[in-house]
């Protein structure tokens, strides 16, 4: 897991990437202490899986990808020169 932190005087944004996937925003709000353990924050952000649910919840990526079975509007729509849809899969 990789984490990144962006701070200014009024807020903190924390991004996390799991298994080489694109980062997702795991926190954006009031400033966090500089000693905040970002890996613990990222693990706490993961949604629990219970019986009768999907095996894994889809990522809330900064650029949702249809190739990762994102159920909503993808962040990028790409077509080949002949109009064939392409499903990019971004990796960090």
C-alpha positions in Angstrom: 0.0 0.0 0.0 1.2 3.5 -0.8 0.0 6.7 0.7 0.4 10.4 -0.1 -0.5 13.4 1.9 -1.3 17.0 0.8 -1.6 19.7 3.4 -2.3 23.4 3.4 -3.1 25.6 6.4 -6.8 24.6 6.4 -7.1 21.1 5.2 -5.4 17.7 4.6 -6.0 15.3 1.7 -4.8 11.7 1.9 -4.6 9.4 -1.1 -3.9 5.7 -1.0 -3.1 3.1 -3.7 -3.5 -0.6 -3.1 -1.9 -3.4 -5.3 -0.6 -0.9 -7.9 -4.0 0.6 -8.6 -4.7 4.3 -9.1 -4.9 6.3 -5.9 -8.2 7.0 -4.2 -9.0 9.8 -1.8 -9.3 8.3 1.6 -9.5 11.5 3.6 -10.2 15.2 2.8 -11.0 17.4 5.6 -9.7 19.3 8.6 -5.9 19.2 9.1 -4.6 15.9 10.5 -1.6 15.8 12.9 1.7 15.3 11.2 2.1 12.1 13.2 -1.1 10.5 11.7 -0.4 7.0 10.6 -1.6 7.0 7.0 -1.5 3.3 6.5 -3.8 2.8 9.5 -6.1 5.5 8.1 -6.1 3.7 4.7 -6.9 0.3 6.3 -9.7 1.9 8.3 -11.1 3.3 5.1 -11.6 -0.1 3.5 -15.2 -1.3 3.4 -16.1 -4.5 5.2 -17.2 -7.5 3.1 -20.1 -9.5 4.6 -21.9 -12.6 3.5 -24.1 -12.2 0.3 -22.0 -9.2 -1.0 -19.5 -8.8 -3.8 -16.1 -10.4 -3.1 -14.5 -7.0 -3.2 -16.0 -3.5 -3.3 -15.0 -1.4 -6.4 -12.3 1.2 -5.8 -13.3 4.9 -5.6 -10.5 5.9 -7.9 -9.6 9.4 -9.0 -10.3 8.1 -12.6 -12.8 5.2 -12.5 -12.1 2.5 -15.1 -14.6 0.3 -16.9 -11.9 -2.4 -17.1 -12.1 -2.8 -13.3 -15.9 -3.3 -13.5 -16.7 0.2 -12.2 -20.5 0.3 -12.3 -20.9 4.0 -13.0 -19.6 6.5 -15.6 -15.9 5.8 -16.3 -13.5 8.7 -15.8 -12.1 8.3 -19.3 -13.8 7.0 -22.5 -11.4 5.9 -25.2 -12.0 4.5 -28.7 -9.7 3.0 -31.3 -9.4 4.8 -34.7 -12.2 2.5 -36.0 -14.5 3.4 -33.1 -13.9 0.2 -31.2 -14.2 0.9 -27.4 -11.0 0.5 -25.5 -10.9 -0.3 -21.8 -7.7 1.2 -20.3 -6.4 -0.2 -17.1 -4.1 2.2 -15.3 -1.4 1.0 -13.0 0.9 3.0 -10.7 
